[in-house]
Amino acid sequence: MSSGFLAPRGTRDVLPPESALWQRLESVFRDLCARFRYEEIRTPVFEDTRLFSRGIGDSTDIVNKEMYTFTDRGGRSLTLRPEGTASVVRAYVQAKLGGPNHLSKFFYVCSIFRYERPQQGRYRQSHQLGVEAIGSPGPDIDAEVIGLNAALYAELGVGELAVHLNTIGCQECRPAYRDRLRHQLRSRLDEFCPDCQRRFETNPLRILDCKVPRCGELSADIPSILDALCPACVAHWDGLRRALDAIDVGYQVDPKLVRGLDYYTRTAFEFKSNAIGSQDSLSGGGRYDGLVELCGGRPTPGIGFAAGIERALMAMERAGAAVAKGTRPSVFVARAGEAARSAALRLMHELREAGIAADTDYFDRGLKAQLRSADSTGAWLALIVGDEEMAEGAVALRDLVSGEQVRVPRAQALDRVRSLLAARNGANRS
């Protein structure tokens, strides 16, 4: 007998109570973005393929190997979003949001799609949250973006992290450094992996970030780009480090951190955790001063980061911060007898309208079974409606923690519940 349909390889379902963890993570992120004054942007799940091939770069693994691309009925080549930044920049340009001395600050929560080998914390449909700040060329906004990323992990309780920081120069100083790399690597190029041999011509900086151990050994003696920066990049680099010191964000300089996308310039950073194994990157980002122009806009600087939700949850779990709690009612409405059905439903409706989480029994069970169900839901209070209570214009109010039960007038039930829940919440906070 067939087992039925299964989720496609590289995808997964997020079920309760785990989904409560996702909600908590997203809630913390949204609250942080509000405090940093970033506003939400939502972009289509698919875009014109050229947006990614031009914006991300034809030389990247994403474009060459990983994109989900298809031709629609109109003959247009479309691609499922493999990352968030290019779509945000496209929307920024299309809506003409820029202007002199104008800073646009966005955040997003989205799915991304990459055809790669599923691995720990990474799927073919993954989920990201991220921010983009478009319009300011100075290092202070870089520090703000990195600081927001650091604050996110601190509030989620993911444990100790390492912030890797580098600069990869700009169009003024990077070409000469690329030529220097090619000159030094050419004589031993055949010892590198096939990917690095391809990168040698298209983007040799990527060789420095190769995860193949032998490639790391071969590039160990390569001079740092920090020694090849132009004066403007040196000033930006120094300003960034001063700003990070001012807001107490620790970091370690990593000259081999170059990031994987072609649109990065100057600042590059990555947050790593030793709690999730060899695939230790939780988030990363950097500056992309040429991307807006590449997408059809005026030359406009920008910086952002993207964080994998699945990997953040893994780090939270390893740190003991991922306690999954499903939604629970504050009040359970039970009824004794068929005559009380409508009265019980009405009472539950009033509780919910008043902003109180409430539930009831939907299996026509007896009162004892309903109260056992109330206990299993984690509710604090039960309101019981039966023939006697209806005859007296009252309801029974039971504390499901202490077992104490009193009868209160029906007209006062809602206020009494509010009072008890407020007292309990106050006690829990203290």
N, C-alpha and C positions, 0 to 999 in steps of 0.2 A: 504494500500500500504506500502510495506517495506521501511524503511528509509535508507536501504543500510548498508554497513559495518561501524563499529565503531572501534576506537582504542581500543586495549585490556585493560581491567581494570588494573589500575596502570601504564599506559603509557599515554603520551600526545604528541601532535604535537606542534612544535615550529614554529610559522608562522610570516611572516613580519607584523608589524615592530619590534616585540619582538626579532626576530632573530638578529637584529642589536645590541641589548643589549648583547646577547651571544657573538657576534663577538668582541664587545668592551672589555668585560671581558677577553676573551681568548687573545686578543691582548695585554692588560695590563700585563697579566700573562707571556706571551711569552717574552715580552720586559724585564720584571724583571728577568726572568730566564737567558736571554742573559747577563744582567749586572752582575748577580751572577755567571755566567759561568756554567750553567746547560744546558745539551744538551737533545734534545727530543729523547724519546724511544717510540716505538709503538709495542705492544704485541698482540697476538691473542685474540679474544673475548671469546674463550673457551680453556680450558686446561684439562690435565689429572686430574681427580677428586682427586687423591691422593695428588696432589700439595697443594690443599686447605685443605683437611682433616688433613694432616700432618703439613702444614705450619701455618694455622690459628688455628688449634686445634680441636680435636674431641669433646671437652667439650663446645665449643662456640655455641651460638644461631645460628650463621651463618651456621655452618656445620650441626647442628642438625635439624634446622627448615627452613632455608631460601634459600638454594642453589637450582638452576635450574640444575638438573642433568639428563642426558639421556644416553642411550646406543646406539652407532652408529652401522652401518651395519656390522662392523668388530668385534662387541662384546666388544668394548672398552667403559669404563665409562668416560664420558666427562661432564664438568660443565661449564656453562656460568660464566664468571669472576664476583665474588661477591665483589672484592676489587682489588686494583692495585698492592700492594707491592709484593705479592707472585709471580706474573707473572714477574715483573721486576727482582726480585732476581733469578728466574729460568733462564731468558734470560742472566743475568750476569754470572751465573755459566756455562751455555751451551756454551757461547761464550768465556769463559776463559779470562774474562776481568781484573781479579784481579792480584795482585802481591805485593811484599814488598813495603811499603811506596807509594802505588798508591791509589789515591782517585778518584772514578768514581762518577760523579754527573749527574743525570738524571732528566728530568721532563716529565710528560705525561698529556694528556687530553683524557678521555675515558668514555665509558658507563660501568655501573656496574648493576648487576641483582640480586635482592633479593626478594624472595617470602615472603613479609610481608604486613601488613595492610597498604594500602596507607594513608598517612597523610600529613599535611601541609609541603610542601617543600621536600617531600620524596616519591618516586614512586618505582614501581617494576623494572622499568628501570630508573635508575638515572644517573647523569653525574658527574664526578669528575675530578678535576685537582690535581696534586700532584707532589712532588719531593722526590727523594731518593738520599742520599749521602752514598756511600758504601766504606769502607776502613779505616776510621780514628776512633780511640777509644776515643779520647779526647773530653772534653766538649765544646771546641770552635766551632766545627762543629755543635753541637747541637744548640748552640746559633745562628749560621748562618741560620740554617733551620727555627728556630722560628722567627728570624728576617725577613727572606724572607716572611713568612706567614703574619707577622704583616705589612710589607710594601705593600703587595698585598691589604689588606683591607683598608689601608690608601689611596692608590692611587685610589681605587674604590669608596671611600667616603661612606663607610657603616655606619659611625657613631661610637659611643663609644662601645668599646669591653672590655671584661674581659679576660685576659690570665690566665688560671688555670694551675698550674705547680706542678708536684710531681716527686718523684722517687720511683720506686717499687723494688729497690734492684737488686740483681743478684743471680746466682745459689749458691753463697756461703752463703748469708745471708737470702734469701727469704724462703728456706725450713723451717728454725727454726721459722720464723714469721708465716708461714702457720700453723705449728703445734700449735703455741700459739693461733692463731685464732680459730682453731677447738676446742681446750681445753675450750676457753671462751664461744663459741657459742653452744656447744653441749647440755647443760642443757636446752636451750630455742629454740632449733632448730625447734620444731614443731610449733612455733609461726610465723616462717618465711613463705614467699610465696613458692609455689612448685618449682619455678626456683631456689631460693636460697637454698632450701633443696637439690636439685640436685647438685648445685655448691659446697656445703659443702664438698663433696667427691672429685670432679674433680678439682675445682679451687676456693677455699674459698675467695681469694682476691676479686673476682667478687661480692661477697655479699656486700662489702663496697660501690659499685657503683650502687646498686639496686635503681630503681626509685620508687618502691612501698613505700609510706610514712611510713607504719608500720615497714617495714624492716629497714628504715633509723633510726627510733626511737630505735629499738632493738640493732642496731650496733653503737649507738651514743657514748658509753663509751669504745669502742675498742681502745686500745693503737695504736698510730701512728707508721707506718713502719719507719718513720724518726728516731725513737728511737731504731731501731733494725738493722741499716745499718752496714755493715762491713767497715773497714778503707778505702778500695779502693772506695766503693760507697760514703762514706762521702766526700772523696777528689773530686770525680767527681761532686757531688751535689754542693759543695762549689764553684768549678771552673765554673760550669754552671751559677750560680747566679752572680758571678763576671763578667763573659762575657756578660750576658744580661744587667747588669748595665752599662757596658762599651759602649754598642751600644744603650743605652736609650730605651730598651724594658721593659715596666712595666709588672708586673705579681703579682699574689697572690698565695701563697702556699696552695694547696688543698690536704691534706693527704688522702682523700677518692677517689681521681682520680686514677683509676687503668687501664682504657681503656678496651676494650672488647675482644681483641685478645690475644691468648696465647703467641705469639712470642715476646711481649714487654719485655724489661729489662731496668732497671735504668730510664732514662728520660721518662716521660709521660706528655703531655700537651694538652690543648684544648682551642679553641677560642670560646667564648660565647657572644651572643648578646641578650639584653633584649628587642629588638625591634620586635622579631619574635615569641613571645609567649613561651609556656612551652617547646616546642622542640627547645631549644635555642642554640644548638651546631652548629657552622658554619664549624669547621674543627677540626682535632685532629691528633696527631701523637706521635711518640716516638722512642726510640732506640730499635733495634732488633738484638743484638749481636750474637744470636745463629741461626738465620734463614738461613743464607748462608750455614752453615754446614748441617742444616736439609734438605736443598735442594740438597745436594750432593757436595758442594764445601768445600774448606778449611775454618777453623774457621776465620771469617771476620766480623768486626763490621759494623753496619749500622744504619742510622736514616732517618726518612722521615715524611711527613705529607700528608694527603689527605683532600681536601676541596670540599664540595658539591656545585655544580654550582647553582642548583635551590635555595638553601638556601641563597647563597651569593646575588643572584638577589632579593630575598625577602627583605633582609636587606638593599640593595641599594634602593629599592622602598620605604621602610619605612623612610629612611633617605633623600628622595627626590633626590637621585643621579641616579635613573633609568629613564632617559628620553629617550624613544624609538624613534629614528629617522631612518626611512628607507633610503635606498640609493636614492640619488637624482642626476639628471644630472646637470652638470654645464651649458650645452648648449642644446637647443632644436632646431632641424632642421625642418623647415616647408617648404612646397612647395605650389606654386600656379599653378595648372594645371598639366595635365598628362605628358606633355613634360618635366617637371622638375623632374620627379620621379628619373631617373637614376642619375642626377646631385646631387640631395639631398642625395641619398644613398651614393654616392661617397664622398661627403663632410663629412657626419657623420662618414664614415669609416676612413677618414684621421684624424678627431678629436680623435677618439678612439685610433688609432695607435700612436698618439702624447701623449697619456696618459690622455686625457681629457674625463670626463664622458659625454656622449651624448646620446640623444634619439630622436625619431621621431614619426610620426603618422602612424599607421598601419590599419586605418579604412577608408581611402579615404575620409576624411571629408574636408569641405571647410576651407579656410585659417583662418577665424575668429574662427571657432571651434578648429582648431589646436592650435591657440595662447591661447585660454582658457585652453586647455589641458596642454600647456606649463606652464601656471601659476600654475595649480594644481599640477604639478610635483615638484614645487619649484625651477625650473631652473632659473639661473640669466640672461642668454642671450638667444636670439633666432636668428638664422640665417635663412633668408627667401630667397628661390630661386623661381623665377617666370620667365615668358617669357621675361619681360623687363630686368630683371637682367641678364639673360642668353645672351640676345642680346648685352648687354653692357659689358659682361665679368666681372660682378660684383655680389655681394650678398648684401642683406639688413641686417644690424646688429641692433637689437633692444635690449635695456636695459630693462629687464622685471620688474625692480624695479622702475626706473624713467619714463619709457615709451619713452625715447629718442631713435630716430631711425636715422641711417646714412647709406649711401651706400658706400661700400668699394670695391676695385678691388678684384676679386676672388683670385688672386695670393697672396694677402696680408691678406686674411681672417684669416688664421690660426695664423699668427703672431699677428694680432690685438686681436684675442680672448685670446691668451696667455697673452698679455700685460694687458688687462682689468681684467682677472682673477687674475693675480699676484697682481695688484693694490688693488683689492677687498680683497684678502686674507691678504695682508699686513695691510689694514685698520682694518680688523676683529681682527688680532692679537694685534694691538695696542690698 
